[in-house]
């Protein structure tokens, strides 16, 4: 896997993400989809948060998405085509895969990513696994290889709350890296590596007063914000297995 540009993280040993992702067959498990956001990567993008994560990093921003239960289950090809159409209509230029852990569902997400690529959009992915590990496993795992091949921009490495990141956008801890796997965002990644960039947080308030948030901010900043805004609604609905 060629890396066209990168903003590398600190070398911090961690056992998190040392075992290969599970093989995922069947429908895509997902929690939330936005056809357009300006906080989850470069430019205006669609974003999908998948349901389920084997890594379970302490201090994770979305612990409600660890369990495989909850959220929705959809045919990947069907939902990918629908989401790509919605994203295009909303003026988005790409898709961001978050979670949860996208590479725990590499096969169905490769179908979703393929639908966005076919519509002329780019793909960004977040993963608690490192690129080195994913690349090694992908030599014997067609599902991992397929999703990596479709990924233009990767934020990789487990979240380590004892090493907070304050200089680079999108990621939560200083050990994580931002890597351009295609030329699409190589210049953007070089700018981040050289000069850094601030994070963005989006808050949506529904007509009934419930609040949804995406992007990245410190726990203290979010606590101060939500003290006046109300109850967060961006959590998956529980459902039977």
N, C-alpha and C positions, 0 to 999 in steps of 0.2 A: 504494500500500500504506500503510494507516494504521498508525502506531505509537502504541499506547495509553500506553506508558510505556517509558523506557529508562534504562539505566546506561551512558552512552556511554564509549568508550575515547579514548585519546590520538590526536591526528591525526599519524600517522607515515606518510610516503609509502613505498610498497613496490610493486615490479612484480608481486609474487605475486598471482594472482587477477585479473589485468587482461584476460585473454582469456576468452571465454565457455566454459562447460562443454561437453563433447561431447554429442551426441545419443545417448542410450542406448536401444536397442531390445533385445528379447529378455529372457532370464531375469534375475532379480536376482542379482548377485554379492555374497555376504556372507560374513563371517568368523566372527561370534559372535552369539549371542542369549541374553539373560537375561530370563526372564519377570518378575523382580522385583529391583530394586536401589534403595537409598536414597542413592546417590552420584552419579547422573547426571541431576540436575535436581530440581525441587521435588517433595516427596512420594515415595511409592513408585511406581516406574515400570518398565515393560519397557524394554529397550535392545537395539538391533541395531547392530552394527558392520559397515559395508559394506566390500567389498573393491575397492580401486582409488582412486587419487587423482592428478590431473594437477598439483596445486600443489606437493606434496612440500616442505613448509616445513622448512628445516634445524632439527634438534633436535626434530622431531615425536615425540610420545609413542608413536605406533604406526607406525613406518616399515615394518614387516612387512606393512602393509595398503596400501602405495602401489601395488604391482603389480596388474594386472588378473588375473594368474594366481594360483592358490591359492584357498583357501576353498571355498565351496559355490556352486552355481547352482540356483535354484529359480524356479518360476512365481510371479510376484509376487502374483496374486490368491489362489492356493492357500495360499502360505506366510503371507500377511497374515492370512487368516481363521484359520489354525491358531494363529499367534502371538497374535492378539487373544483367542482363547479361553483360551490358556494364561495370558496376562497377567491376564485377569479372574479365573481360578481362583486365581491367586497373590495377589489383592488389590491389583493395581496400578491406578492411576488414569490412567495415560497411557503414551505411548511416547516414547523419545528416540532420535533418529537420529544416529549418529556414524560414524567411519570411521578411514581412508578419507575420501572426500568425498561426502556424501549428494547434493549437487546435480549431481554427475557421473552420477548415475543417477536423475534427477528423475522420469522417467515411471514406472518400476516402483515407486519409493518412494511416489509419489502413490497408487498402488493399495494399498500396505501401509498408508499413513497413513489412507486412506479407510476401510479395514476397522476400524481402531481408532476413528475418529470415529463410525462406524456403531454401534460397541459402547458409545458414550458416554464415550470416553476422549479425552484431549487429546494433542497432538503437539508435541514440542520437537525442534529440529534444530540441529546445529552445522554451520558452513560456513566455509571459508577465503575464500570470496568475500564481499564486502561487500553489505549490503542494498541500497545505492544501485545497485550494478552488477547484482545479480539483478533488481531491479525494472525497470531499464532494458532488460535483455535479455528479460525476461518479456513485454514489449509485443509481441515477435515470436516468442516461444517458448511454446507452450501447455504444454509439459511443466514448465518452470520456474514458469509462472503457477499451474499446478495444485498443485504442491507448496507454493509460498508461501501459497496460499489455505488450505491445510489445516494450516499451521503456526501454533500459538498462541504459541510462545516460540522466539526465534532468538538464538543466539550466533554473531556474524558477524565476519569479518576474519581474515587470515592469522595464523598463530602466528609471532611475532618473538621469538626467545629472548633477544635483547639488551634486551628490555623486559619482564621478568617481572612478573606480576600477583600481589600478595599480599593485596589487600583484598577483592576480589570472588570469589564462588565459580564453579566449573565451567570458567571460561576460563583460558588459560595465559599470555597476555601482555596488557600494559596497553593496547594499541591496540584490542583486541577489545571489542565492545559486546554488551550483553544487552538484547534488545528484546522487549516484549510486543506481538505482532501481533494479539491478540484481548484482550478484557477478562479472560480466565481468570487470568492471572498478573500483571496490571497492578499490583496492590497489592504483591505480592512483589518486583517489579522496583523499585518506588519505595522500598521498604525497603532494598534492596541499594544503590541509588544514594545514599540518605541516610546509611546506617550501615555498609554493607559486611556481609560474612558470611564465615565460615571455610569452607574446603573439607572434603570428606569423601573418605576412601579406604576401599574395601572389599577385603578379602583373603579368598580362598576356598582352603582346603587340602583336596585330594581324599584319598580313602582310600589312594592309592598315594604320597602325599607331594608330588605336583606342586601348584604354586601358580598361581592366577589373581588378577589385580588389576584393579580399575577405579576410576574417580574421578580425582582429581588430587593430585599431591604433587611436590615438587622432586626432582631427580635425586639429590641428596645424601641426602634422607630415604628414598627408595626403595632406594638402594644399602645404607644401613644396615639397612633392614628385611630385604632379601633375602639379606644376608650370612649370616643364621641360618636363614631359612625354606626355601631350596632353589631348585629350578629352576622358572622360569615355564612354564606350559603354555598360556597364552592366546595362541597363535600359530596362524595358519591352516595347515592341511595342504597341502603342495604337491601339485599335480595337473597333468596334461597340459592344454595349451590345447584 
